[in-house]
Amino acid sequence: MTDVTVRGIADEVYNEFSAEARRQNKSIGELTTEAMRLHPNERRVHQVSDAQELRIFRLDLEEFNHAIIFSRIEHLIFEDDIDIETF
């Protein structure tokens, strides 16, 4: 592992990033590593979290047009219109 010092990060961005690390129960280093792995590949990831129930339809997935991470959702329901190709 490499130790890095980063200067010049906007306070708001750092605070949001560190809060997200806490929500995911990860260190800032772990979350930074994940972000760095995603960046060069230009893969976009959207996180959906903290819900009692969430129903996902085919159109929902198609509109995002990038990867989605679902976390801390008590009841996650994928509707019947989602096929393996869409998923």
C-alpha positions in Angstrom: 0.0 0.0 0.0 1.1 3.5 -0.7 0.7 6.4 1.7 -0.4 9.6 -0.1 -0.9 13.2 1.1 -3.4 15.1 -1.0 -3.7 18.9 -0.7 -6.3 21.3 -2.1 -9.5 19.2 -1.7 -12.5 21.4 -1.2 -13.8 21.1 2.4 -17.4 20.3 1.2 -16.2 17.5 -1.1 -14.0 16.0 1.6 -16.7 16.1 4.2 -19.2 14.4 1.8 -16.6 11.8 0.8 -15.7 11.0 4.4 -19.4 10.8 5.4 -20.0 8.3 2.6 -17.0 6.3 3.8 -18.6 6.2 7.3 -22.0 5.2 5.8 -20.4 2.3 4.0 -18.3 1.4 7.0 -15.1 1.9 5.1 -12.0 3.9 5.6 -11.3 6.9 3.4 -8.4 5.0 1.9 -10.7 2.1 0.9 -13.2 4.4 -0.7 -10.5 6.3 -2.4 -9.1 3.1 -3.8 -12.5 2.2 -5.2 -12.9 5.6 -6.8 -9.5 5.4 -8.4 -10.2 1.9 -9.8 -13.4 3.3 -11.4 -12.1 6.5 -12.8 -9.7 5.3 -15.5 -12.3 3.0 -16.9 -14.9 5.8 -17.0 -17.4 3.5 -15.4 -20.2 5.4 -13.8 -21.7 4.0 -10.6 -24.8 5.3 -8.7 -25.6 4.2 -5.2 -29.1 3.8 -3.9 -29.4 3.2 -0.2 -31.3 3.6 3.0 -34.9 2.7 2.1 -37.6 0.5 3.6 -38.8 -0.8 0.3 -37.7 -0.2 -3.2 -39.3 -1.5 -6.4 -37.1 -1.5 -9.5 -38.6 -1.6 -13.0 -36.8 -2.2 -16.4 -37.2 1.5 -17.3 -35.5 2.5 -14.1 -32.4 0.5 -15.0 -32.4 1.6 -18.6 -32.6 5.3 -17.6 -29.6 5.0 -15.3 -27.5 3.5 -18.1 -24.7 2.7 -15.7 -23.9 0.5 -12.7 -26.1 0.8 -9.6 -25.2 -0.3 -6.1 -28.1 -1.0 -3.8 -27.3 -1.0 -0.1 -29.2 -0.9 3.2 -32.6 -1.5 1.6 -34.9 -3.7 3.7 -37.1 -4.9 0.8 -35.6 -4.7 -2.7 -38.0 -5.9 -5.4 -37.0 -6.4 -9.0 -40.2 -6.4 -11.1 -41.0 -9.1 -13.7 -40.2 -6.8 -16.7 -36.5 -7.0 -15.9 -34.7 -9.7 -18.0 -31.1 -10.8 -17.6 -30.0 -8.6 -20.5 -31.3 -5.5 -18.7 -29.9 -6.6 -15.4 
